[in-house]
């Protein structure tokens, strides 16, 4: 493990000197310690690209015990539910209430991503549902 870590860190240093990307460091550290990012923790869900530039334009909200997040990334808008249980739901809607992306938290996971709804369009918000509590929470529109 130590030898592998040294080689990975050398490769990362080389990449950083040419790209300057801090995302590479995060991905390498996560892989060294076996940490899955919240965006990739849910098997079968559409993950947010770990190298995409993302921001969280509005505060997350609770849906029962889970948290609902809205992210603006270079590849589009994404909803994410964290601290969830299998069966909980995440979706993204536009200003007219049309659901444009929807996923459930799969078995064995505690988070899921809605998938990308694109970079253009009306204001977006993310909504999530804690199935066991029947609670729905929606972020503000971006």
N, C-alpha and C positions, 0 to 999 in steps of 0.2 A: 504494500500500500504506500509506504513512504517513497519508494523509488518511483512509482507511478505518479504520485503527487508532485514530485520534483520535476519530472518530465512535463507534466501538464502545466505547471507554473512557468517553466522555461518557455513553453510554446505560447502561453498567455502573454508573457512579457514581450515576446517577439511580436505577437499580434497587436498588443497595445502600442508598441512603438510605431507601427505602421497605420493603425486605425484610430487609436485614441479612444476606443470604445470601453466604457465602464461596464456595459452590459455583459461583455465577455467575462470580466472578472466575476460578476455575480453568478453567471452560468457555471463557471469552473468551480467556484467555491461550493455552490449547491451540489454539483456532481461529486466533488470530493467527499462531502459529508452525507451524501445520499438524501439530500433535502429536495423535495418536490415543491416547486413554486405553487402558490394557490391557483395560478392560471393553468397549470398542467396536472394538478393532483387528481382531477376527476377523469378516470378512464372513459373513453368514448365521447367525451365532451370536446367541443371545438376550442382549443386553447388560444389564449391571447399570445401572439408572437412575442417571445421573451426579448427579442432584439428590437421590437417596434418602440418608438417613442410614445409613451403614454402619460396622460395626466388624468386626474380625477376632478372634474370641474364642479361637482356638487358633493355635499356630504353624504356618506352612506346612511342608510336607515335600517331599523330593525323590522323583520318579519318574524314575529315570535322570537325564538332564540337565535335565528340566523341573521346575518347582515347582508344587505343588498347594496352593491356598488355599481356605479356607472363610470366607465372609462372611455376617454377619447384617445385613440391610438392612431398612429400613422396609417394603419390599415382599416380604420373605421371605428364605429361606436360598439362597445361591448357591455353587456350586463354580466355581473358575477355575483354569486351567492356563496358566502363562506360561513363556517360554523354550522353547516346544515347537516341534515340526515338524508339517507336515501329516500327518494320520492319527492323531496322538496323541489320546487320549481323556480326557474328564472326566465324572464322574458324582457324584451325591449319593445316599447311602443312609441309611436310618433304622436304629434299633437292631437290628431283626430282620434287617437285611441286604438289605431290599427296595430296589432301584434305583428312584428316583423322578424322576430327571432325568439325561439323558445326551446328550453331543454329542461330535463329533470336530472336531479343528482342521482348518479348510478349507485348500485350496490357497492359497498366498501369505500365510498368516497364521502368527503365532507364539504365539497365545493363543486361548482359547475359554472361554465361560461355559456352565455347565450349564443355565441358566434357573432360574427361581424355583420352590421347592417349597412356598412358603407360609410363614406366620408361626407356625403352631401345629403341634403334633405331637410325635413322639418326638425323642430326641436325633438330631442329624444329623452326618454327616461327609462330607468330599469325598474322592474317590479319583481318581487319574489314572494313565494308562499311557503310558509311552514305548514306542511300537511298535517302534522300531529296536533297543532294548535289551531289550525284553520285561519291563521293570521296572515294577512297580506300587507306588504310594505312597499311603497314606491318612492324612488328618489324624486327630487325636484327635476324639472326639465333643465337641460343644459342652456 
